[in-house]
Amino acid sequence: MFLSLLRICLLSSFYFLAITTSVSQSPKKPNIILFLVDDMGLMDTSVPFLTDAKGNPKSYSLNKWYQTPNMKRLADLGTRFSTFYAQSVCSPSRASLITGQNAARHKTTQWINPDENNRGNLGPKEWNWKGISKTDTTILPILLQKQGYETIYVGKAHFGPFGSFGESPLNLGYTVNIGGTAIGHPGSYFGKDNYAQKMKDGRLRQQVPNLENYHQTDTFLTDALTIEAKREINKAAANKKPFFLQIAHYAVHTPFTFDPAFKGHYMNDTLRNVEAQKFASMVEGMDNSLGLIMNELEKLGIADNTIIFFLGDNGSDAPLGPEHLVSSSAPLRGKKGTHYEGGMRIPFIASWAKPQRNNQWQKKMPIKQGAIQTQLGTIMDIYPTILDLLDIKNPMGHSIDGTSLAVNLVGNQNVLKPKTFLMHFPHDHRSKYFTSYRNGNWKIIYHYFPELNPANTRFELFNLLADPYENSNLAQKMPQKLKQMFNLMSKQLENEGALYPNDEKGNICKPIFRQ
């Protein structure tokens, strides 16, 4: 309790731009917040996202381990999805979020090493290592800036390597950038370390930029980013400008570090290892940030005119067990970087910060309160949902792989929405050189080099309705279904212009159906 009170005082002491009077008149357009959490999987929360056979939320042991009361607060105000997909690593998801395109199409199919091309020994040479480029004029912040929005970026970017156009969010349509650069994780979460790792020769590595005011202080990185986000919200509100805020926390990525304010909540559980305790405290610190931002919207009188999309960027990386088994995402199998459900299922909540029936924008896109939506959604759906809300036409020539969630958010199933998700990963990582494709209740996984797959097989086939935890590979038992799913997967890969891995001789390895 003492540490929590200390944190509140600390936030207040740094927060010198606070506006004490409410904004009397809402902007004409709604404010939009994308609250993105790095490496947060579906089960890294006390809010249950998985459902029983009747579609009701079902709690599991990990939901009892984590403490995320503000996620619950947001979920009670809006709608959460039980089945929501992202790419299995971060950079592809972040590109998909602001383009509405699948990774196979925009071709950033691997996390971006900021210093060197990390395609892997057999990865496609043409993959989009440089990330978002100068020619990408159809990305979300650029479209919103044209609509009069203040476009604010706070936190981890990871859109391109050092020296590339995508290195800085300021090149991508954001008018403010605090903390965003090429790095994928901080050197340190502590202000005392200047949010960097100090090398033996004195150089600083993996430093989070634009936070010099917090250097040599006791401010945890999650807190510093929250303070800055609140500051920018206040600026926009004072100027009566609608804002688009993308707050992308570095938490809960490594290095796993105790968040001091919440460390005591997890130390007594001797069943969890120390690294897992650190991870859980970081989750709660992120949740505290969400609550503080929601409180600020209320204080400024703009909560009813602000829509929040809360999500992770890939499956969980919680240090709870083996990567290909049931561990970090239990009862789901796998974790970040794998081809199983735990590698690509994420939490997703959409809500107005303060439901108000008379608000014109809430009338246009109503969101059912306290609801759980069981229809499949993807990270590509957020882009067209925002365009739908604002009546922005999709730019000519720009392909969108997502579908607006408006029908789902009101509590209905969208019969026109595809029931598919393609996860294409032609690189080396925890799972190596694979394509995963879901269609309805069926899922196929194609391994380009089966000898590099822990299961030592080219095909895996699962019925996720009967076997949601991917325990029974039906590839040998159901050859006709396997061939059908293979053909559907191959067709979508071709439609999206996918790039394929190469064998050791340099030959391009397109999927081939041979058992």
VOVEXVEX-961394 format. One record per residue (C-alpha): residue number from 0; y, x, z negated; residue in one letter. Coordinates in steps of 0.1 Angstrom, whole numbers, plus 2048, in hexadecimal, padded with zeros to 3 digits. Layout:
REM residues N
R; NUM; Y; X; Z; A
...
REM end
This chain:
REM residues 515
R; 0; 800; 800; 800; M
R; 1; 818; 81C; 7F7; F
R; 2; 812; 82E; 818; L
R; 3; 818; 80D; 82B; S
R; 4; 839; 808; 819; L
R; 5; 842; 82C; 81F; L
R; 6; 83C; 826; 844; R
R; 7; 853; 808; 845; I
R; 8; 86F; 81C; 834; C
R; 9; 869; 839; 84D; L
R; 10; 86C; 822; 86B; L
R; 11; 88C; 813; 85D; S
R; 12; 89C; 835; 856; S
R; 13; 897; 840; 87A; F
R; 14; 89F; 81F; 889; Y
R; 15; 8C5; 823; 88A; F
R; 16; 8CC; 80D; 8A7; L
R; 17; 8C0; 7EC; 897; A
R; 18; 8D3; 7CD; 8A0; I
R; 19; 8D6; 7B5; 884; T
R; 20; 8E2; 797; 896; T
R; 21; 8CB; 782; 8AC; S
R; 22; 8D1; 77F; 8D1; V
R; 23; 8DF; 75C; 8D5; S
R; 24; 8D5; 757; 8F9; Q
R; 25; 8B5; 762; 909; S
R; 26; 8B6; 774; 92A; P
R; 27; 8B0; 75F; 949; K
R; 28; 88F; 771; 950; K
R; 29; 873; 777; 937; P
R; 30; 86E; 798; 926; N
R; 31; 84C; 7A8; 92D; I
R; 32; 839; 7C0; 917; I
R; 33; 81A; 7D3; 922; L
R; 34; 80C; 7E1; 901; F
R; 35; 7F2; 7FA; 90C; L
R; 36; 7DB; 80D; 8F5; V
R; 37; 7CA; 82D; 900; D
R; 38; 7A3; 82E; 8FD; D
R; 39; 7A2; 80C; 8EB; M
R; 40; 782; 7FA; 8F3; G
R; 41; 777; 7D6; 8EE; L
R; 42; 768; 7DB; 8CB; M
R; 43; 784; 7F2; 8BC; D
R; 44; 793; 7D4; 8A9; T
R; 45; 78E; 7BA; 88E; S
R; 46; 794; 79F; 8A9; V
R; 47; 773; 794; 8B8; P
R; 48; 774; 793; 8DE; F
R; 49; 750; 78E; 8E6; L
R; 50; 743; 76A; 8E5; T
R; 51; 723; 757; 8DE; D
R; 52; 711; 741; 8F7; A
R; 53; 72B; 725; 8F2; K
R; 54; 749; 73C; 8F8; G
R; 55; 753; 73F; 8D4; N
R; 56; 75E; 761; 8C7; P
R; 57; 742; 773; 8B5; K
R; 58; 749; 78F; 89C; S
R; 59; 735; 7AF; 89A; Y
R; 60; 733; 7CC; 881; S
R; 61; 74E; 7E0; 892; L
R; 62; 766; 7C2; 88F; N
R; 63; 761; 7C4; 86A; K
R; 64; 769; 7E9; 86A; W
R; 65; 78B; 7E9; 87B; Y
R; 66; 7AA; 7D9; 86D; Q
R; 67; 7C2; 7CB; 888; T
R; 68; 7D4; 7AD; 879; P
R; 69; 7F0; 7AE; 893; N
R; 70; 7D8; 7AC; 8AF; M
R; 71; 7CA; 78D; 89E; K
R; 72; 7EE; 780; 89B; R
R; 73; 7F3; 785; 8C0; L
R; 74; 7D1; 776; 8C9; A
R; 75; 7D9; 757; 8B3; D
R; 76; 7F9; 752; 8C7; L
R; 77; 7E8; 756; 8E9; G
R; 78; 7C8; 75B; 8FD; T
R; 79; 7B0; 778; 8FC; R
R; 80; 795; 780; 916; F
R; 81; 771; 786; 90D; S
R; 82; 769; 798; 92D; T
R; 83; 786; 7AE; 93A; F
R; 84; 781; 7CE; 94E; Y
R; 85; 794; 7EE; 954; A
R; 86; 789; 80F; 964; Q
R; 87; 774; 825; 94D; S
R; 88; 78F; 840; 94A; V
R; 89; 7B4; 83E; 946; C
R; 90; 7C8; 849; 965; S
R; 91; 7B6; 832; 97C; P
R; 92; 7BD; 814; 965; S
R; 93; 7E1; 81D; 961; R
R; 94; 7E6; 81E; 986; A
R; 95; 7D3; 7FD; 98A; S
R; 96; 7EA; 7ED; 970; L
R; 97; 80A; 7F3; 983; I
R; 98; 7FC; 7EE; 9A6; T
R; 99; 7E3; 7D1; 9A2; G
R; 100; 7CB; 7E6; 9B6; Q
R; 101; 7A8; 7F2; 9AE; N
R; 102; 7A2; 817; 9AA; A
R; 103; 78D; 819; 9CA; A
R; 104; 7AB; 80D; 9DD; R
R; 105; 7C7; 822; 9CD; H
R; 106; 7AF; 83F; 9CB; K
R; 107; 7B8; 84D; 9A9; T
R; 108; 794; 84A; 99F; T
R; 109; 793; 865; 983; Q
R; 110; 7A9; 86D; 965; W
R; 111; 7C4; 885; 971; I
R; 112; 7C2; 8A8; 963; N
R; 113; 7E7; 8B2; 961; P
R; 114; 7E2; 8D6; 96B; D
R; 115; 7C6; 8D6; 985; E
R; 116; 7B3; 8C0; 99D; N
R; 117; 795; 8B3; 989; N
R; 118; 782; 8A1; 9A5; R
R; 119; 761; 8B1; 999; G
R; 120; 74A; 8C7; 9AD; N
R; 121; 73E; 8AA; 9C3; L
R; 122; 75C; 893; 9C1; G
R; 123; 770; 888; 9E0; P
R; 124; 789; 8A2; 9EB; K
R; 125; 7A2; 887; 9F5; E
R; 126; 7A3; 874; 9D4; W
R; 127; 7C6; 86C; 9C8; N
R; 128; 7CA; 888; 9AE; W
R; 129; 7F0; 887; 9B1; K
R; 130; 7F0; 862; 9A6; G
R; 131; 80E; 84B; 9AC; I
R; 132; 823; 859; 9C8; S
R; 133; 846; 855; 9D7; K
R; 134; 839; 83D; 9F1; T
R; 135; 82C; 824; 9D8; D
R; 136; 849; 80D; 9D8; T
R; 137; 835; 7EE; 9CF; T
R; 138; 82D; 7F8; 9AB; I
R; 139; 836; 7E0; 990; L
R; 140; 854; 7F1; 97F; P
R; 141; 866; 7F5; 9A1; I
R; 142; 861; 7D0; 9A9; L
R; 143; 86E; 7C6; 986; L
R; 144; 88B; 7DD; 988; Q
R; 145; 895; 7CB; 9A8; K
R; 146; 894; 7AB; 994; Q
R; 147; 8AE; 7B8; 97C; G
R; 148; 897; 7C4; 961; Y
R; 149; 89C; 7E1; 94A; E
R; 150; 87C; 7F4; 94F; T
R; 151; 871; 809; 931; I
R; 152; 854; 821; 92D; Y
R; 153; 84A; 82D; 90A; V
R; 154; 82B; 842; 904; G
R; 155; 80F; 851; 919; K
R; 156; 814; 850; 93F; A
R; 157; 7F9; 866; 94F; H
R; 158; 802; 859; 973; F
R; 159; 801; 87B; 983; G
R; 160; 7FE; 8A1; 97C; P
R; 161; 81A; 8B9; 974; F
R; 162; 831; 8BE; 991; G
R; 163; 827; 89E; 9A2; S
R; 164; 83E; 880; 9A9; F
R; 165; 829; 86B; 991; G
R; 166; 82E; 884; 974; E
R; 167; 84C; 871; 967; S
R; 168; 84F; 84B; 963; P
R; 169; 874; 84F; 96D; L
R; 170; 868; 854; 991; N
R; 171; 853; 834; 990; L
R; 172; 86D; 81A; 98A; G
R; 173; 872; 81D; 964; Y
R; 174; 896; 822; 959; T
R; 175; 88C; 830; 937; V
R; 176; 870; 848; 92F; N
R; 177; 867; 853; 90C; I
R; 178; 847; 867; 908; G
R; 179; 838; 863; 92B; G
R; 180; 82D; 881; 93F; T
R; 181; 80E; 890; 950; A
R; 182; 7FA; 895; 930; I
R; 183; 7DD; 87E; 926; G
R; 184; 7DE; 884; 900; H
R; 185; 7F6; 895; 8E7; P
R; 186; 7F1; 8B7; 8D9; G
R; 187; 7F8; 8A8; 8B7; S
R; 188; 801; 886; 8A8; Y
R; 189; 818; 896; 88E; F
R; 190; 83E; 89B; 890; G
R; 191; 839; 8BA; 87B; K
R; 192; 827; 8C9; 899; D
R; 193; 841; 8BC; 8B2; N
R; 194; 825; 8A6; 8C0; Y
R; 195; 815; 8C5; 8D0; A
R; 196; 7F9; 8DE; 8CB; Q
R; 197; 807; 900; 8C2; K
R; 198; 7F4; 91C; 8D3; M
R; 199; 7EE; 93F; 8C4; K
R; 200; 809; 94E; 8DA; D
R; 201; 822; 934; 8CE; G
R; 202; 822; 91E; 8ED; R
R; 203; 820; 8F8; 8E8; L
R; 204; 805; 8E5; 8FA; R
R; 205; 801; 8C0; 902; Q
R; 206; 824; 8B8; 8F4; Q
R; 207; 830; 894; 8F6; V
R; 208; 854; 896; 905; P
R; 209; 874; 884; 8FC; N
R; 210; 86D; 882; 8D6; L
R; 211; 882; 89F; 8CA; E
R; 212; 893; 88A; 8AF; N
R; 213; 872; 888; 89D; Y
R; 214; 869; 8AC; 89E; H
R; 215; 862; 8BC; 87D; Q
R; 216; 860; 89A; 86C; T
R; 217; 844; 887; 85C; D
R; 218; 844; 86C; 878; T
R; 219; 822; 864; 886; F
R; 220; 823; 862; 8AC; L
R; 221; 81A; 83D; 8AD; T
R; 222; 838; 836; 896; D
R; 223; 850; 84B; 8AB; A
R; 224; 846; 838; 8CB; L
R; 225; 84A; 817; 8B9; T
R; 226; 86D; 820; 8AC; I
R; 227; 877; 829; 8CF; E
R; 228; 869; 809; 8DE; A
R; 229; 87C; 7F5; 8C5; K
R; 230; 89C; 808; 8CD; R
R; 231; 898; 800; 8F2; E
R; 232; 891; 7DB; 8EB; I
R; 233; 8B1; 7D9; 8D7; N
R; 234; 8C5; 7EA; 8F3; K
R; 235; 8B8; 7D2; 90D; A
R; 236; 8BE; 7B4; 8F6; A
R; 237; 8E1; 7BF; 8EE; A
R; 238; 8E8; 7C1; 914; N
R; 239; 8D8; 7A0; 91A; K
R; 240; 8C1; 7AF; 933; K
R; 241; 89D; 7A5; 938; P
R; 242; 886; 7C3; 931; F
R; 243; 864; 7CF; 93C; F
R; 244; 856; 7E5; 921; L
R; 245; 836; 7F9; 926; Q
R; 246; 82D; 807; 905; I
R; 247; 80F; 81D; 90A; A
R; 248; 803; 82C; 8EA; H
R; 249; 7F3; 84F; 8EA; Y
R; 250; 7DD; 841; 8CE; A
R; 251; 7C0; 83D; 8CC; V
R; 252; 7B8; 85B; 8E2; H
R; 253; 7AE; 87D; 8D3; T
R; 254; 7B6; 891; 8C0; P
R; 255; 7A9; 879; 8A6; F
R; 256; 7C1; 87B; 889; T
R; 257; 7C6; 867; 869; F
R; 258; 7E3; 850; 86C; D
R; 259; 7F1; 857; 848; P
R; 260; 7FC; 833; 842; A
R; 261; 7D9; 825; 847; F
R; 262; 7C2; 842; 83E; K
R; 263; 7B9; 832; 81D; G
R; 264; 7AB; 813; 82D; H
R; 265; 78C; 825; 83B; Y
R; 266; 785; 842; 824; M
R; 267; 76D; 82E; 80E; N
R; 268; 754; 826; 829; D
R; 269; 73A; 842; 826; T
R; 270; 726; 833; 843; L
R; 271; 740; 83F; 85C; R
R; 272; 748; 864; 864; N
R; 273; 76A; 873; 85E; V
R; 274; 773; 872; 883; E
R; 275; 76B; 84D; 884; A
R; 276; 781; 847; 866; Q
R; 277; 79E; 859; 877; K
R; 278; 799; 844; 896; F
R; 279; 79A; 824; 882; A
R; 280; 7BA; 82D; 871; S
R; 281; 7CA; 834; 893; M
R; 282; 7BF; 812; 89F; V
R; 283; 7D0; 802; 881; E
R; 284; 7EF; 816; 887; G
R; 285; 7F1; 80A; 8AB; M
R; 286; 7EC; 7E6; 89E; D
R; 287; 809; 7EC; 885; N
R; 288; 81E; 7F6; 8A3; S
R; 289; 816; 7D5; 8B4; L
R; 290; 821; 7C2; 895; G
R; 291; 842; 7D4; 892; L
R; 292; 84B; 7CD; 8B6; I
R; 293; 842; 7A8; 8B2; M
R; 294; 858; 7A7; 893; N
R; 295; 875; 7B7; 8A6; E
R; 296; 872; 79C; 8C1; L
R; 297; 874; 781; 8A6; E
R; 298; 891; 792; 895; K
R; 299; 8A5; 794; 8B6; L
R; 300; 89D; 770; 8BE; G
R; 301; 88C; 778; 8DF; I
R; 302; 868; 774; 8D6; A
R; 303; 865; 752; 8E8; D
R; 304; 871; 763; 908; N
R; 305; 859; 780; 906; T
R; 306; 836; 782; 914; I
R; 307; 81E; 79D; 907; I
R; 308; 800; 7AA; 918; F
R; 309; 7EA; 7BF; 901; F
R; 310; 7CE; 7D4; 90E; L
R; 311; 7BB; 7F5; 90E; G
R; 312; 7B7; 80C; 92C; D
R; 313; 792; 813; 92B; N
R; 314; 774; 810; 915; G
R; 315; 772; 81C; 8F1; S
R; 316; 771; 841; 8E8; D
R; 317; 76B; 83B; 8C3; A
R; 318; 757; 858; 8B5; P
R; 319; 739; 843; 8AA; L
R; 320; 71C; 84F; 8BE; G
R; 321; 70C; 859; 8DF; P
R; 322; 71F; 851; 8FF; E
R; 323; 704; 83E; 912; H
R; 324; 6F5; 82B; 8F6; L
R; 325; 700; 80E; 8DF; V
R; 326; 71A; 81F; 8C8; S
R; 327; 740; 81E; 8CC; S
R; 328; 740; 7FB; 8DD; S
R; 329; 722; 7EC; 8CA; A
R; 330; 712; 7D5; 8D3; P
R; 331; 71D; 7E0; 8F6; L
R; 332; 70D; 7FF; 905; R
R; 333; 721; 81E; 90E; G
R; 334; 745; 82A; 908; K
R; 335; 762; 838; 91B; K
R; 336; 759; 84A; 93C; G
R; 337; 737; 839; 93F; T
R; 338; 72A; 81F; 958; H
R; 339; 71F; 807; 93D; Y
R; 340; 733; 7E9; 930; E
R; 341; 740; 7FD; 912; G
R; 342; 751; 815; 92A; G
R; 343; 766; 7FB; 93C; M
R; 344; 76A; 7DC; 926; R
R; 345; 78C; 7DA; 915; I
R; 346; 79F; 7C3; 8FD; P
R; 347; 7B8; 7AD; 90F; F
R; 348; 7D0; 794; 8FF; I
R; 349; 7EC; 781; 910; A
R; 350; 805; 76E; 8FB; S
R; 351; 829; 763; 8F9; W
R; 352; 837; 775; 8DA; A
R; 353; 842; 753; 8CC; K
R; 354; 833; 734; 8DD; P
R; 355; 84F; 71B; 8E5; Q
R; 356; 848; 6FE; 8FB; R
R; 357; 86C; 6F9; 906; N
R; 358; 870; 71D; 913; N
R; 359; 873; 71B; 939; Q
R; 360; 85C; 739; 93F; W
R; 361; 842; 72C; 927; Q
R; 362; 842; 70C; 93A; K
R; 363; 83C; 71F; 95A; K
R; 364; 820; 734; 94B; M
R; 365; 812; 723; 92C; P
R; 366; 7F9; 736; 918; I
R; 367; 7DF; 724; 902; K
R; 368; 7E1; 72E; 8DE; Q
R; 369; 7C4; 73C; 8CA; G
R; 370; 7AE; 73A; 8E9; A
R; 371; 793; 751; 8F7; I
R; 372; 78E; 751; 91D; Q
R; 373; 76B; 75A; 929; T
R; 374; 772; 75D; 94E; Q
R; 375; 772; 781; 95A; L
R; 376; 793; 793; 95C; G
R; 377; 79E; 7B6; 967; T
R; 378; 7BB; 7CD; 961; I
R; 379; 7C5; 7C7; 986; M
R; 380; 7CD; 7A2; 97D; D
R; 381; 7EC; 7AB; 968; I
R; 382; 801; 7B6; 985; Y
R; 383; 7FD; 795; 999; P
R; 384; 801; 781; 979; T
R; 385; 823; 790; 973; I
R; 386; 82D; 78A; 997; L
R; 387; 821; 766; 994; D
R; 388; 836; 761; 974; L
R; 389; 855; 76D; 985; L
R; 390; 84F; 75E; 9A8; D
R; 391; 84F; 781; 9B7; I
R; 392; 83E; 782; 9D9; K
R; 393; 824; 79E; 9DE; N
R; 394; 835; 7B8; 9F4; P
R; 395; 829; 7B8; A18; M
R; 396; 80D; 7CF; A1F; G
R; 397; 804; 7D4; 9FA; H
R; 398; 7E0; 7CB; 9F2; S
R; 399; 7D9; 7BB; 9D0; I
R; 400; 7B6; 7BB; 9C2; D
R; 401; 7BF; 7A6; 9A3; G
R; 402; 7C5; 781; 99F; T
R; 403; 7E0; 770; 98A; S
R; 404; 7D3; 765; 968; L
R; 405; 7EA; 746; 966; A
R; 406; 7CD; 72E; 969; V
R; 407; 7B8; 740; 94F; N
R; 408; 7D5; 743; 936; L
R; 409; 7DA; 71D; 935; V
R; 410; 7B5; 71B; 92B; G
R; 411; 7A3; 714; 94C; N
R; 412; 78B; 726; 962; Q
R; 413; 799; 730; 984; N
R; 414; 77F; 726; 99E; V
R; 415; 791; 73B; 9B8; L
R; 416; 790; 75B; 9A3; K
R; 417; 776; 775; 9AE; P
R; 418; 75A; 77B; 994; K
R; 419; 758; 79F; 99D; T
R; 420; 762; 7C2; 990; F
R; 421; 75D; 7E2; 9A3; L
R; 422; 75E; 803; 98F; M
R; 423; 75C; 821; 9A7; H
R; 424; 75A; 843; 998; F
R; 425; 751; 85F; 9B1; P
R; 426; 757; 87B; 997; H
R; 427; 747; 88E; 97B; D
R; 428; 74B; 881; 958; H
R; 429; 735; 872; 93D; R
R; 430; 725; 85C; 958; S
R; 431; 725; 86F; 979; K
R; 432; 72C; 864; 99C; Y
R; 433; 725; 83F; 99B; F
R; 434; 731; 81C; 9A6; T
R; 435; 72C; 7FE; 98F; S
R; 436; 730; 7DB; 99E; Y
R; 437; 730; 7BA; 98C; R
R; 438; 72C; 799; 99E; N
R; 439; 728; 77A; 988; G
R; 440; 70E; 782; 96E; N
R; 441; 6FF; 79E; 982; W
R; 442; 707; 7C3; 981; K
R; 443; 6FB; 7E0; 996; I
R; 444; 701; 805; 98F; I
R; 445; 6FD; 81D; 9AC; Y
R; 446; 6F8; 842; 9A3; H
R; 447; 701; 858; 9C1; Y
R; 448; 6ED; 875; 9B2; F
R; 449; 6D1; 866; 99C; P
R; 450; 6C7; 888; 98F; E
R; 451; 6E9; 88A; 97D; L
R; 452; 6E4; 868; 96D; N
R; 453; 6D4; 867; 94A; P
R; 454; 6BD; 84B; 955; A
R; 455; 6B2; 860; 973; N
R; 456; 6B4; 842; 98B; T
R; 457; 6CA; 839; 9A8; R
R; 458; 6CD; 814; 9A0; F
R; 459; 6D2; 800; 980; E
R; 460; 6D3; 7DA; 982; L
R; 461; 6DB; 7C3; 964; F
R; 462; 6DE; 79E; 95F; N
R; 463; 6FB; 79E; 946; L
R; 464; 6F6; 779; 93D; L
R; 465; 6D2; 780; 931; A
R; 466; 6D8; 7A4; 928; D
R; 467; 6FD; 7AA; 91E; P
R; 468; 6F4; 7CB; 90E; Y
R; 469; 6E4; 7DB; 92D; E
R; 470; 6C2; 7E2; 91E; N
R; 471; 6AC; 7D7; 93B; S
R; 472; 6B0; 7E7; 95D; N
R; 473; 6A3; 7CE; 976; L
R; 474; 6A7; 7E4; 995; A
R; 475; 681; 7E8; 99B; Q
R; 476; 678; 7C4; 991; K
R; 477; 691; 7B2; 9A7; M
R; 478; 695; 7C5; 9C8; P
R; 479; 6A4; 7A8; 9DB; Q
R; 480; 6BF; 7A3; 9C2; K
R; 481; 6C5; 7C8; 9C1; L
R; 482; 6C9; 7C9; 9E7; K
R; 483; 6E1; 7AB; 9E6; Q
R; 484; 6F7; 7BB; 9CB; M
R; 485; 6F6; 7DD; 9DD; F
R; 486; 703; 7CC; 9FD; N
R; 487; 71F; 7BB; 9EA; L
R; 488; 729; 7DB; 9D9; M
R; 489; 729; 7EF; 9F9; S
R; 490; 73E; 7D5; A0B; K
R; 491; 759; 7D5; 9F0; Q
R; 492; 759; 7FB; 9F0; L
R; 493; 760; 7FB; A15; E
R; 494; 77A; 7E0; A12; N
R; 495; 78D; 7F4; 9F8; E
R; 496; 78A; 815; A0D; G
R; 497; 777; 827; 9F2; A
R; 498; 772; 84C; 9F3; L
R; 499; 74F; 85A; 9EC; Y
R; 500; 741; 879; 9DB; P
R; 501; 734; 896; 9F0; N
R; 502; 712; 8A7; 9ED; D
R; 503; 70F; 8CC; 9E8; E
R; 504; 711; 8D1; A0E; K
R; 505; 732; 8BE; A10; G
R; 506; 723; 89F; A20; N
R; 507; 733; 87E; A16; I
R; 508; 71A; 869; A01; C
R; 509; 71F; 844; A09; K
R; 510; 708; 82C; 9F6; P
R; 511; 6E6; 82A; A06; I
R; 512; 6CC; 810; 9FC; F
R; 513; 6AC; 822; 9F5; R
R; 514; 696; 81D; 9D7; Q
REM end
